[in-house]
Structure formats: structure tokens, C-alpha cells
Amino acid sequence: MDNFFKIGHAYLLIGLITLGLASCKVDRVLPSAESVKDISGSWKVIKASRNGTDLIPLIDYSQFRVKFDAKGAYTLVNPLPFVASKDGKYAFDDPNYPFKITFTANGGTPVSTAFNYPVSGGARQLTLTFSPGCTLNNYVYTLVKE
Amino acid sequence: MRTRLHIKGKYLWRCCTLILLGVVLAFCHTKISSLTMPPSATVGEIVPIKLTLDVKPGFGDFNPHVSNFIMAVLMPKGWKGRQNMTATYGGGKGEGNMVFMPAGTICPNSNGLTWEVALREKFGLAGNLIDDLEWVVMQTDVGIKYISNEEITANIDVKLKVAADDNPTMVKLSFVVANSSDGLTENPSTTDAGYGVTAQYYNQFTTSCFSVTGGSGDMVDFCNPQLTTIDPPKSLDNDIVTIAYNDNLTNTALKGSQVVYLCATGTTSDGKTITVCEQTDKTRMVQSPAGSGFYKLTFWPKKFFSAADGQTIASMTYFVTNADGSIKVGYGNSAAPFTFRFRCP
């Protein structure tokens, strides 16, 4: 028991206590605000399918563009079947954590679709699923910003 | 030491019982011994279909075993089977109604597929040629109490209102019977002699081409190869449609052409006609693979016919032409055009 208080052991004890205190320190991190999803720019289709059939070899998407501006308007260049058939306004259900994007063509009714915005190869992609004709026919477009 | 051995043995027996319960629920045979129905009907008619079944379950000592008996019918999607089919069962195991399988019910032993998907994967289109069919799945309203090795003769009486979409139709209807414990599995080691694996836990019966006449819609022929097909079969002018032309079915005047073109006339909802009959890239049907006699063109009808704002294309008639437009092939290799109506199921 006497040996326990030998100087060497005391250092060891202090060292252990210090280590222990250091390890228990709570690191307070301020929650950073989730960025607002900014999709403004010109987007082109890189993948397209209809009911699972790849449309890229079948139809020419090279001229088709969807242009979103920062004020909530979009325009379709060389249109092809899309969520909306005319230019109009777009909006998110939540600007920070959007699950849905809604397109409202000028003079048309709003159409909502799931908002998927993954990063692939360092670039954001926008994947939209919609039915421009019969509701049983599903189209999936993957777009990238130019 | 003896006590430990005793406990081990108890668990061993429990395990064995569980494993056996899981494995031995087996049907010795399940067969549609006959199916009677009229060879044709008119649109909207309620067609009686009678299935006679020969079933013998066998599952060792785990008696009795309760399982729902299942019947699935492959029919055109446009017939809306869940609204237009009823069925009752009778025979050796009592009487009752067949009810629709709740949507999303998983087929046993199928790696988590629903009954509809599992049937589709196993039986495909059952010899039909247009992919616009669906499996409509029904099961007995109550579980059937099966006793091992008991021979059962049962029957299912189906009443199917045909062609709810108002289209005259030629189709091979397909019937599958199964049970809710085994799904669509096969076990060659336990099949009954004379039945085989395809009449063990399930059995399929496909009719010859059933013809439905009358109706105001366009003829849909699932049985016979068509010179042209349209994908998706149900579409509007704002869909992207693919017209495929198969030049191998009969000796057409276009035989051996490297390129063929579409010559089409659209009719708008306000009664106007728009004809696109040129031989350009816009109408060119690409042959793929080269020399195969299969050609196709994919287009957006609204743009193809240059429909004005607010104008919709309700239907179209079309021919397939050669490079200078001098040869035209129409419906059934005749001088009449192919027809297609833009509409949803």
C-alpha cells in the first residue's frame, strides 16, 4: 500500500487522470445551416427511360434544355415531353430540405414530382420521374447542369 | 453430465420440429384437370369459365395443414380484372368465394416478389405477343384444411366480364393455380409420378386464342404477330411512342428494303387531319440490326404532327413506305392503313 504513493506511481496516476479528463471533453459544434438548394442554370438530359426502356438511343435529347432561373421560373428549350409542357414557375416544398419540386406551367395546373439531387462524379444531378401522357407510362430523366 | 445431454436433446428436437415444419409443407400434386369456356364472346359479355382441379397434398405428419388455394388469370390490362371478375369454389373442401389477393402480398419462396411479379417472371406473357397483360390473383376466402395424402377434386367457377375497354380482342388467357404456402416452387425429388414438377405445387393452363368480337375500339390481337406494334400500347400524344415494323411475317412489297419510312395522318380532337408523309430523317424507320427486317421509329406525336397549342392528336392512321414513297404497306399487308387511337386504359 505504501508503495502505491511512490513518486513514479503518482506521476502515472496524474497522467492517467489528465488523459481521462481530456478524452471526456465535449466538443461543441455549432449546427451549420443547410444550404438552400440552388438549381438555377441550364440542364441537359443525360439519361432517359420510358417504362424501363432506354430512350437515349431512340430519341434525340441533345438539343433539349431546362433552364431554371434564381427567381423561380423555368423555360424549356427545344421541348420534349417533360413534367410540364410549357414554360412556367417552379418551387420546392422546402427550400433547405426539398423532397418535392413543383412545376406550374403558365396557365396550367401545378405538377409535383419527387426531387432527387444526388452528387455523381463531382456534379449534381437532377432525377425526375413523371408521366406526361397516360399515367401508367413512367418516364425517368436524369439531368446535369451544363 | 446426463442432465446436460438431456437439455441438448430437447433443443435438438425443437430445432428438428421447426425445420421439418418449414420444409415438409408440400403438395404432392396440383393440376387443372379440365378448363371449359366458350371459344368466343362479345365485348362486355360475362363469360363463364369452369376449372376442375385434382389436388393431393402431402406433408408427412404435420396434419392438418391450413393454406389458401390460389388462382391467377392472365388477361389484358384493359379488361380491369379486379373490377370485372368474380369466382366461387366448391367440391371436396367446401364452398366459398374467391377473393382478390391484397395488393403487395409476397409469393412464398420467391425472394420477396409479389404474386403478380413472381407470376410474370415465371410465365411471362404465356405465348401472347403484346406486353399489355396482367396477372389478376385471387385466393379462397378462408384457409383450406388439407389432410396429408387426401385426394381432392374441386372446382372453381369464374365469371369474367370480357373486354371492359370496349376493344375487340384476340388473346390467350392463362390460368395458374397454386397455394399460399409453397408459391411457385418446384421440387423434382418429391413429385408424384405422372404429374411432374409443373403440376406439383402449381399448375398452368393456357387457352388457345380466345376471340372477343364487337365493341367500338380497335382490334387488339395478342395472339398473332403483327406487321406493326406500338409501344407503349396505351399512350397519348404527349407520350413518346415507338412504332416497330416487322417485315419478316409475310411477303410484302418492301421486302429487302434498307430503309423504310412512316407515312402517317393524325386526326385532332377538333376533327382536323394532319398528314406527315415525307421520306426524311423525321419519318425514317431505322433497321436494327442491319438486314433483320425489324425497323423502328420513336417520336413525340404532338411534335411529329406539329399540333397547335391546345390541340391534341386523338388518333392516327399510317402506312410504311419505301424510300421514294411509291410502295405503301398497310394493315395486314393490304392497301388499308394501320390505325391507332391515342388513349389510356
Interface residues (C-beta under 8 A of the other chain):
Chain A: R50 N51 T53 L55 L58 I59 P79 L80 P81 S85 P132 G133 C134 T135 L136 N137 Y139
Chain B: D231 P232 K234 S235 L236 D237 N238 D239 I240 T242 K296 T298 F299 W300 K302 K303 R343 C344 P345
